[in-house]
Amino acid sequence: MPEQPREERLAAAFVELATTLAGDFDDIHFLRTLSERCVDLLDIAAAGVALAAPRNSRAEGRAEVTGSDARIRSLERNGVDWGEGPCQDCLRTGNPVEGIALDHPDANAAWPRFTLRARRLGFHSVAATPLRVRDEVVGALSLFLDRPGTPDPGQLRLGRALADFAAIPILQQRELRRQMRLTEQLETALESRILVEQAKGALAQQRRITVDEAFALLRDHARSRRRRISAVARDVLDGTGELSLSEPAD
């Protein structure tokens, strides 16, 4: 069966990537698909992706990685551990890394362990481009050749176009997750506020004290037991725990 023209394969790749966005979106699965399509479309040996952790997250500063095959996934993990390689440079600076031979002195000086490992894996050159939406860099895409020469301008342009396309859903999904977390936090805060208000009212009525005094009782009890005031309020309303409605104040 004759090979499809590259224009048709390119259109199919964009359709495949867009289809991946439906349902339960998985960042790493999506980016692995991106790396595999880069190999097919750009006539390169391998492609790797480093995905930056979201800002203000516990993992900030630590990247997840994937790639078109096991060799490149291992190499990109090494790059994260060592803080070396074109993807790491892209994440730090937000700038692309133009094609460079891995035996060039500049590559060896910038990434001594990474270049040695990459050459042992059979790669001759590499380029990288950030996954960027305006000024926000969410990741980086690396393109490897296993033959003499470096990625040409046409390969780099198409790689950057694919990287730009991929950055948009990644950022959108992060914003969606952020909004969902915020909604959950607000719902939890509202539920806690309602519990506390109900417990204040119940205590005030039972003990014939003011609502402010009832709140102080809840607060002091929670502090002395190192518990959340909402948990103490729930115990009060359930009639469980040390601070029941029938007991005198501490």
N, C-alpha and C positions, 0 to 999 in steps of 0.2 A: 504494500500500500504506500503510495507516494507521500512524502512528508508535507504537511500543511505549510503554506507560505508563512513567513514570520508575522505578517500583519494579522493573519487569522489567528495564529497562536497567541499574539499579544492581546487581541480582543477577547479570546477565550480565557486568558489569564486574568484579565480585569473582571470578567464575569464570574470566574471561580472565586476570586478574592472577595468580590461583592457578596456572593452567595454565602461565603463563610461567615459573614457578619450576622446572618439570621440566626435565630434561636439562642442557645447558650453560647455566647461569644467567649472564646478562649484565646488570650493574647498570644501565648506561645504556639499554639496550633496554627493560628493565623499567620504568624511570622515565619514559621517553618514552611508553610505553603508559599509565602513570598520568596523565601530563599530558594526553594526548589524551582519556582517559575523563573527566577533570575538565571539559574544555571541553564535552563532550556532556551531562554530568549536571548541571552547575552553571549552565548558561546564561551562560557567560562568554566573553570574546573569545579569551583565550589563557591558558595556564598554563606556568610554567617551573619547573625543578628545579635546585638546586645540591646536589651530593653532596660532602660533606666527605671529605677524604682520611683513611684510617685513622690512629689515633694511633700515634706512634712510627715512622711511615713516612717515607721520604725526601720524600714530597710533602705531609707534614703542613702545614696552613695554606693549602693550595691546593685549590680546589674544582673538580670537573668539573661541566659543566652540560649540560642538555638541555631540551627544551620541545616544545610542541604544534605549532610551526611554525618556519620559518626565522627570522622576525622575532624571536621570543622567544628562540631559541637565541643569536642574535647579541647581543641585549640582555643576556642573562644572562652571556655571556662578557665583555661590557663591564663589567658589574657586578663580576665577579671581578677584572678588570684594575685597576679604579678603587677597589676595596674599598667600593663603594657599592651601595645598593639594599636592598629588604626581605629578600631571601634572605640577603645578607651580614650584616644585622643579626640575623636569626634564628640564623645559625651562630655569631655572636659571643656572643649573650646567652642563647640557648635559649628566648627568649620570642616569642610570636606578634606580628605587626604588624597591628593592626586596620586596617580599610579606610580609606584616605586618598586624597583627590583629588590628582592629580599637579601641579595648579597651586596647591595650598595652600602657604602660606609655610613650614610645618614640613617638608613634603616637599622643597621647594627648598633649605632650609637643611641638611637631613640628607644629601641625595643630589643635589647641583647638576647634575652631568654626567648621572647616571642619569635624573633626571626630564626633563631637556631631550631626551635621546635617546628616552625612552619616549613623550613627547608628540609628537615628530616622527613616530613610528611609528603614531600614531593612538590611543594609549591615554589614558584619562581618569582612571582610578583603579586602585589595587592594594591587595592584602592579602597576607599571607604567614603560614605556619605551619610550625613545625619538624617534621621527621621525627624522632621521638623514641621511644626505648624506655627507660622510667623516666628516669634522669638523663642518659642518653647521647644526644646529638643527632648524627644521622648525615647530615642534610641539611635542606633547606628547600624548601617548595612555595610558589610565588607565583601569585596569581590576578588576572588583569587584566580590566578592563571597558573597552570602547571607546565607551561612552555615558555621559551624565551620571549621577551617583550613585556609590555605593560598594557592594561586595559586602555583601549583607544577612546577618543572623545565621544564617538557614537555610543559605545558601551556605557560610558560614564553618564551621558545624558539620559539614556533609558533607565539606568539604575537609579538615578536621582528622581526621575519621574515616578518610578515604582515606590521608592522610599517616601516621597511626598504623599502619594496616594495612601500608603499604609499608615502614615502618621495620624491621619484624620480620624479614622475609627478608633485607634488606640486612645487618643485624647478624649474623644466623645464618650467612650466606655468608662474612662476614669472619672469624668465629670458626672456621669450617670451614677456610678458607684458612690461617689462623694455625696451626691444629693440623697441617695438612698440611706447612707449612713446618717446624714444629718436629720432626715425624716425620722429614722428609728430613734435617734437620740432625743429629738423633740417629743416624740410620742412617749418615750420612757420618762422624760422629765415631767410631762403633763400628767401621766399616770401617778407618778410619785407625789406630785403636788396635790392631786385629788385625794390620795390616801392620807396624806398628812392633814389636809383640811378636815376630812371626815373624822379622823382620830382626835383632832383638837376639839371638834364640836362634841364628840362623844365623851371625852374626858371632862370637858368643862361642865357638861350637863350632869354627869355622874357625880363629880366631886364638888360641884357647886363652886367652881372657880372661874376666873375669866378665861377667855380664849387665849390671851397672851400668856397667862400662867400655865395653861394646858400645853401650849407650844414649848415653853421653857422646860416643863416636865419631860416632854418627849425628847427634846434636844439634849438635856442633861443626861437622861437615861441612855440615849444612843451613844453619847461621848464616853460615858463611864464604861460601857460595854464594847466600845470601838465597833459599833454597828452603824449602818446607814439609818437615818431617821425614818426613811420610807419603810424599811424592814420592821422597825419598832412599831410604826403606825399600823402596818398590816397585822402584826401580832395583837395589837390592841383591838382592832376590829374583829379579828378571828377569836378573841378571847383566849389567846395562848400567850406564852412567854411570861416573863417576870412582871411586866407592867400591865396587869389585867385591870379591867374597869372596876372590879370589885375590891382591889387592894388599895390600901392607903398609899399616899405618895412617899417616895424615899426621903 
